[in-house]
Amino acid sequence: MLDTPRRWAVENLEELGTIIDDGYEIVTIEPSCLSALRDDYRRLLEGTSYADDPRIGALEQHSHDIAEYLCTLADQGRLSGYYPLWARRLSLPWHCHAKSLG
């Protein structure tokens, strides 16, 4: 029953790989989707012609959770022109699936 998820992984790898090549980052709001991009695609594509595709590593490196991504931008000072929300402490409820992302 892995043929369909493998086909989706290849389609996503091709589409998202193009977006990454164009200089964009992949930002998700759902931890399960991020986990698929960062963890599952490599395992899912083992034993296929895509197993050694460099786009897998690029996808892993350029895929982010929205909170992680915003904090990175704030740490880099790239949000300074926006509402000074980043100068405050925030407590956000988050998905329990985010725990699997470390």
N, C-alpha and C positions, 0 to 999 in steps of 0.2 A: 504494500500500500504506500510505498515511498515514491512511486513514479510521479504522481501529481506534485507533491512538495518539491521534488527535485526539479521538475519543470519550472515551477514558480521561482525557485532559487536561481536557476539559470536566467530566467527572464529578468528578475530583479537585479542580478549581478550585471547583466548587460546594460540595463537602463540606468541603474544607480552608478555603475562604473563610468558611464558617459558624463553624468552630472558631476562626479568627483573630478574627472579629467578636465572639466570646464572650470574647476576651481571652487566648487561649492562643497559645503559640509552637509551631511545627512543628519537631521534633527528629528527625534521622535518624541511622542508624548506617552507612548505605551511601552512599559518595560519589557513585555513579552516580545514585542516586535524588535526592540533593540537587541534582546538576547538572541533572537533568530539571526539577525545580521552579524552580531559579534561572535557568537558561539556555535550556532547550529549549522550555518551554511557550510562551514569547513568540513564538519563531520558528515553532513548530508551529501556532499559532493565527492567524498573519498571514493576512490575506485571508478570515477568517471573521467572523461577527458578534461573536465574542469578542475580536477583535484589540485593541480599546480598553477592554476590561473592567478597571476599577481593581483587581479582585481579583488580577490577574496581578502588579502591582507590590506589593501587600500580601503575596502569597505569596513573592515574591522577598525582601522585607525581613524576613519573619517565619519563614523557614526556615533552620535551622542544623544544622551537624554537631554531634554530641554533645560532642566535645572542645572545639570552639569555644564551644558554649553553656555548658558547665561552667566554662571559663576566664573567660567573661564574668561569670557569676554569682560566681565567686571574686573577680574584680577589683572587683566591686560590694559585696563583703563579705556576700553573701547566702548563703554556705555556712558561715559562722562557727560555727553550732551543730552542724555535722556533724564527723565524724572529721577531725582536722587534717591530712589528706592534702595539702591545698593549701599547707601551709607547707613542703613538700618539693619537691625537683626531681624531675620524672618524665620518663622516656623511654618513649614508646609506639611500638610498631610500627604503621604505618598503611597503609591501602590505597594502592596506587600511583595509583588513579583520583583520589585527593584532590588530586593535582598540578593537575588540570584546573580545580579550584576556586580556584586562586591561593593 
